Amino acid sequence: PRHLSVVTHFSHALLCSPSIVQLPIGVYVVDVQLRLQEANTAARPAFANVRPLIGRDFDEIMEILWGAEVGQMCADICRHTLATVQRYISPPFYEQRFDLGVEQAFDWEIQRIVLPDGSFGVVCYFHEITDRSLAAAALRASEERFRGLFENAPIGIAHIALDGRWLRVNDALCAITGYSRDELTGINFPDITHPEDLEANLTLVRRALDGALSSFTAEQRYLRRDGSTVWVNLSASLLRDAMGAPLNFIAAIEDVTARRATIEELGQQRHFVERLTAVMPGILYVYDLPAQRIVWLNEQVAAMLGYTTEEVFGMGPGFVTRVIHPEDLPRTVAHLEAVTHSASGEVRSIEFRCRHRDGGWRWFLNYDTAFAVHADGSPQQVVGTAIDVTERKRLEEQLQIYASRLEGRVVERTAALEARAAELARSNAELEQYAYVASHDLQEPLRMVTNFVQLLQHRYKGRLDHDADEFIGYAVEGSARMLSLIQGLLAYALERARPLQPQLVELAAVADLALQQLDARVIETSARIEIGNLPAIRMDHDQALQLFQNLLGNALMFRRPRESPRIV
């Protein structure tokens, strides 16, 4: 008990008796004049700095020990007790010692007594509790810190009874579960544990109660107040008393729903990458530059080179020199060096030959880029893909052979065509020369024949029989046509010899000009000619005129007898 035993009659002999002298508590007596009369052994250290002690004014002693203000308070309490006979029991007294410069704490009480001379005095019992007060203060501070940690923790914290009741919960746990404090403390933890996770949770609790576990951790689901599910990471410890008996659980509960979603998403992405690498048509690999070895690759290496991934890893740095063709190895080494010095994200390619497990050589097209970098920014790993292009290389070689053969044939054919073109050019030149000469030389005799036939028709028409007139008409018409053909051949020869003069030609105007030159024949045949919208094109004007003359002339000449032609 904090309060000390009380006596109502005190004497000098009692104070000096062994039972009082050896008490572990301090006892001293003050008379009615407030002078200190006696102090037992346990009280002396408290007054060590007061000389003399016995017979000295009590208020003076208290002032020396505690200062004027506290000393005066103690003296006033003594006076009050003397006057009222009321026992005084102080609250824990914790003040700064004026004489020592340190803080000390005491439990003390005073009461009025009868001294041996029959006068009244007061007896004071006191006990230093500095260590206990400091420990209590430290405990209170610790409790305050724990309370602050408990209440302000970013994760849920709870005290859970052995029967599963929530004893104490913080705001973070309420936010996780959606329940208020009162609602949570009115239910048990199984009430909000997901049914699929409950048995595993109860098993851990039973093992802790049986002593097999002092603490446990589990990732499980809680059912929130709104019915939704939240994933939590539960870390619980079983508290026991000094005798080892279980008291309650303390649990830390963290909401890991977002983390679980992230892990699940990463798992899906990893599964996607694994499936992607499994179905890729090429070898996908990661090459470590410091170790000079492949540290990861997909299973396609077995299909393309005949090696398992374990065999490739087992070869270590020797894999590259073992499988790459000696003629291609220097280029490959230079390629890797270029990749290490390339810009971030730059992709470089190279083609080289690799030895298949069966001894044959296969061509591969590789694309490589820096994948991971050191702290100084230098590349650490290269990620690449290798595509088997052996069939493409074979086709390229065949195409090259075919192209070479074709090129030879083209050269031969070109030479033959050039010779043929030269022959045709010579023949055309001769033909043009002949046509010019023939047409020029034949005009005169043909003109003579035409003139005499026409003269014969003019003089003897109607004087001979009908057949003669008809035959003479045929001769006149035939000679005229022959003369026209010869003139046309001569014009053609002249046009061939004349250099072309391309210009923008209005075809409608050229057609009108051709009709003007054929006006007599148009009138003679009573022809109906319609010229629609014709474009302007770039060509030789004289050739355009000759073209329309020929077209219209042929249309006027080659018609049904005794019918007026219609030319559109």
Secondary structure, DSSP 8 states (H G I E B T S, - for coil): --S----SB--HHHHTSHHHHT-SSEEEEEETTSBEEEE-GGGGGGGTT-SS-TT-BHHHHHHHHH-HHHHHHHHHHHHHHHHH---EE---EEEE-TTTSSEEEEEEEEEEEE-TTS-EEEEEEEEE-HHHHHHHHHHHHHHHHHHHHHHH-SSEEEEE-TTSBEEEE-HHHHHHH---HHHHTTSBGGGTB-HHHHHHHHHHHHHHHTTS-SEEEEEEEEE-TTS-EEEEEEEEEEEE-TTS-EEEEEEEEEE-HHHHHHHHHHHHHHHHHHHHHHH-SSEEEEEETTTTEEEEE-THHHHHHS--HHHHHHHTTHHHHHHB-TTTHHHHHHHHHHHHTS-TT--EEEEEEEE-TTS-EEEEEEEEEEEEE-TTS-EEEEEEEEEE-HHHHHHHHHHHHHHHHHHHHHHHHHHHHHHHHHHHHHHHHHHHHHHHHHHHHHHHHHHHHHHHHHHHHHHHTTTS-HHHHHHHHHHHHHHHHHHHHHHHHHHHHHHHHS---EEEEEHHHHHHHHHHHTHHHHHHHT-EE------EEEEEHHHHHHHHHHHHHHHHHSS-TT---EE-
